[in-house]
Each structure stands twice: as structure tokens, then as C-alpha cells.
Amino acid sequence: MFWVRLRSGIILVAIALLTIISGGYILFGTTLAISLIGLGELYRAVGIAPVPAADGKKAGWGLAAMGYAATLLYYAALLLHKESYSMILMIFVLIGFLAVYVFTFPRYRSEQVMAGFFGTVYVSVMLSYIYQTRMMADGAFLVWLIFLCSWGCDTCAYCVGVLIGKHKMSPILSPKKSIEGAVGGVVGAALLGAIYALVVGKYLQAENQVPIYALICAVGALISMVGDLAASAIKRNHEIKDYGTLIPGHGGIMDRFDSVIFTAPVIFFLATVMTGL
């Protein structure tokens, strides 16, 4: 299993390097594809996709189709630089989900409708900030903070937890995670951010970015742990081990990008505010 995970991890890193360095339409298309796949995984987990769900039942296409359509519309708005209309778009998306609910009643339950809309925001909108961060000034460098503070925190937390972890952070939800590991993850992510700023500082438009990058990664690391545990909680509620099998040794898109989903918008907004200081 270790070698399978390692091989998959290397492939993921290679794809990330290729698409993020390329940026533009390549990154846009990749982010859209990841969003659609991740949305499908979440919909299957909560039982609103038109395939057998965790409870063995099948749902119709209505809510799932609405979620996929909403994702495509949202990304089209990004491509056309109409981000300012995203809030009104989400309102119409909610109306669309409710329209499916009322015109197909009683096929769906109200909690399924809420899960459908939640999935659109949770997966599609939040993941889109990978692309949006890449398109910022200095975005070619800022975008890597998303992965440094999420995957970097995860790695540092694991190492510190194995070495000195004693106090459980969330004994019921994730018994292997420790408070010591969490602290190590945040400190490790901050250190990675500082080192990264030192390496790429000469290419950045703004100055004195070492403390700013360190702080951004520290905050992002804290948020990434929430994202990791949130995805685990959803799986626990629906009694599944993994969201999918797309990535051998890792599970599905949602299993690998659970923390990135949370850190992407946080890094975007922190970078927008703090790099302008």
C-alpha cells in the first residue's frame, strides 16, 4: 500500500506542477474537472447522485444535474471575468435546487436539497480558488501556498504526532490525530512558507514577504485541519471509508483534496489582503 500511495502521490505532484505552472486554460480545465469529479463523489456519498448511494438506494438525476449545471455556470462566469456576479448566481442556483425539489416532490427530502446546494459551494466554488489564486498578481508563486499549508501541514503533523503525540485532538472523529501533531503541523507549515518566500522572494512584486508568507501558511494550516476533519465527519455520518477509488492508495478526489478545499479560498483572501500591506 505504501508504494501504491507513493506512486500515486508522485503522479499527483507531476500533474500539479504541469497544470499550475501552465496556468490559464489548462489550469482552468483541470480545476473544473476536479470540481465535477469531487462533486460527484460527494453526491454519491450523501445519496443524491443517480447511482447506488451508501445506503444502496438510487436517486434521480434532478439534484445532481442541478449541481453539475451550477458548477459549469459558475466556472463560465470565472472564465468571462464575471466574478462579481457570483453571489447572485448562487442565489439563482439555490432557487434552481428548490425548483427541482418542488416540481419532483416527493422524490427528494429537504436535507437532500440542502446537501445538493452545499456540495456546489463546498466543492466547486471553494476549489475554484486554486485557479483564482493562480490568476492574481504574483499568483504563479502564491498558488503554491495552498498546497504548502495543506499537504505540508499534514506531513509535518504526522511526523510530530508519531514522534511525541500523546493528547488526542479529536478522539472520536480521528483518534490518530494529536494536539502535538496539530501544533507541529502549523509550525511546520509556517516554516515552509518562510523558506518558500526566501527562495522566490526575488521574483515577487511586493517586499518583506517572509513573515507574511509564514503567517499565511500558519493560518492556512489551521484551516486545513478543519477541512480534513470535516470531510472525515461526512464520511463517518454516511458510513463510508473513502469518497472514491480514482487515486490508488488515496481514495477519491475528495479524500486527497479535503484540506485543499478549505485552504484555497482562505489563501486567496489572505494573500489579497496581506500582500497589499
N, C-alpha and C positions, 0 to 999 in steps of 0.2 A: 504493500500500500504506500509506503514511503516513497519508493521510486516512481510510482504512478503519480503521486501528488507532485513530486519534484519535476517530472517531465511536463505535466500539465501547467505547473507554475512557470516554467521556463517559456513555454509556448505563449502563455498569457502575457508575460513581460515583453516578449518579442512583438506580439500584436499591439500592446500598449505603446511601445516605442515607435512602431511604424505609423500607427494612426495618429497619435498625439503630436509627434514631430511633424507629420504631414499637415495636420490641421485641416481647415477648410471643409470641402465637401466630403473628403474621406473620413475625417473625424465625425462630421455631422451624420453621415450614413451609418457609421459604426455605432454611435451613441443611440441613434434611432432604433437600430436593430436590437441592441442590448436592452433598450427600454421595452420594446414589444415582446421580446422573449421573457424578460423578467416579469412583465405584467401578466403574461400567460401563465407563468409558474405560480404567481400569487393567486390568480383567479382559480387555478386548479386546486390550490391548497384550501381556499375558502369555499369551494364548491359552486362557483358561478360560471365556470368555463364549460363549453359544450362537449366535455369529455368526462369520463368517470372521475369523480372527486374522491377525497379521502374517505368519505362515508359510503362510497360505492354507488351513489346516485348520479344521475345526469341532469344537467341544467340546459336550458335552451341557449340559443345564440344571442338573444337580446342584449343582456347586460354586457357580455364580453365584447360584442360587436360595438357597443357604445363606447366602451373603454378604448378599444383599438382605434376607432374613428377619432375620439378625443385626442389621443396621442398624436395621430397624424396631423390633425388640425393645429395642435399646439406647436409641433415642430415646423410646420409650414409657416406659422407666424414668426418663429425664430429665424427661419431662412430668409423671410421677407423683411426682417428687422422691424417687426411689429410687436416687440416685447411689451410695449406699454398697454397693449390690448389684452394681455394675458389674464388679468383679473376678470374682465367682462367675459372673456372666453370661458373661464372656469365656471362662471355663473350660468352661462348657457349650457355648458356640459352637465352641470347639476340638473338643470331643467330637463335636459335630454334623458338622463338616467331616470328621473321621476316620470317622464312621459312613457318610457318603456315599462315602468312599474305599473302605472295606472291602466295602460292600454292592453297589457297582458295579464292583468290581475285575474286570478290569484296565483299565477305561476311562481312569482318571486315573493320572498319575505322582505320586510323593510330593512332588516340587517344585511341582506344580500345587496340591496341597492346602495346602502351606505358603504359597504365593502368595495363595491364597484367604483364609486366615486373616490373613495380613499386610495384605492390602488392607482388610479390615474395620477393623483398628486404625489403619493408616496414613491412610486416607481418612475413614472415617465417625466413628471415635472422636475423632481429633485435630481434625477440622473442627468437631465439636460444641462445642468450647471457645469458638468465637465466640459462640454462644448462652449458654453458661455464664458467660462473662465479662460479657456484657451484663446478666445477671441478678444480678450482685454488687452490693453497696453501692458507689455511685459508678460502677456498671457502664456507665451511659449515657455516661460520659466515658472510662473505662478501655478500653472495647472498641475505641476508635479507635486505641489504641497498637498494636494488632495490625497495622493497615494502615499506620500511620506508619512502623513499624520494618521492615516488609517491602517495601512498594511505595516508601516513602521512601528506604530503603537502596538499592534497585535503581536509582532515578533518580539519586541522588547518586553512586553508584558508577559509573554510566555516564558522567556528566558529567566526573568527575575522571579516569576511565580514558581518555576521549577526549582530555582536555587534557594529562595528564602521565603516563599509564600506560606503563610500559616493561617491568616484570618480570611475567612470566606467572604467574598463581596456579595454574592447572590446565591446562597446555598441551595435554594430550591430550583431556581431557573438555570443556573450554570455553576454547579458545585466545584468545578475545577478552577474557576477564576478567583483570585485572591486580591485583597486590598493592596498588599505589597506589589503584586504584579501590575495592578492598575497604576500605582504611583510610578513604578518603573517604566510603564508604557508612556505615560505623559512626559516624564523627564527625558526618556529616550527620544520621543518624537520631537521635543523642543531642541534637543541636541542635534538631531538630524537636520532640523530646519536651519539652525545656526550654521552648521557645517555647509549645508547646501548654499546658503546666502554668501558665505565666504568664497565658495568655488565659482558661483555665477555672478557675483557682485559687479564685476567689471562690465557685464553685459546689460545691467539693469539701468533704466532711466532714472529711477529715484536713488537717493543715497541713504546710508545708515540703515540698511535693510536687515542686518544680522539680528538685532533684538526684535525687530518687527516679525521677521520670518519665524524666529523661535517662539514668539508669543502666539502667532497664528497657528503653528503646528501644535502647541500645547493645548490651546482651546479646541482645535480640531480633534485632537486625540481624545479629549474628554467626551466630545460629541460622538466620536466614532464608537466608543464603548456603549453608549446609549443605543446607537443603531444596531450594533451587534446583538445586544440583549433583546432589543425589540423584535428583531427577526426571529430570534430563538423563541421568544414568548409566543409569537404567532404559530410557529411550528408545534410548540407544546400544546397550545389550545386545540389544534387540529390533528394532533397525534401523528405527525409525520417526522421522519428523520431528516430528509433533505427536500429541498424545493424541486429538484430535478436531477438529471443524470448527464447533462450536457458536458460538464467538465469532469473527466475521470479523476476520482480521488478527492474532489472538492464538492461535488453536487451540481447544483444549477447556478444560473446567473445570480439569483437572489442569495445563495449561500456564499458566493465569493465577493459580491458587491454590497453586502448588507451594511457594512460600515461606510463604504464609499457613498452610498445613497444619502447618508446624513452629512458627511463632511463636505461634499461637493458644493451645496448652496452656502454652507457656513464659510468655507474658504472664499467663495466668490464675494460674499458681503464683507467679510473681514478684510480681504485684500482691497476691495473698493474703498473702504473707509481708511484703513491704516496706511496703505501705500501713498495716500494723498496727504498724510500728516506732515 
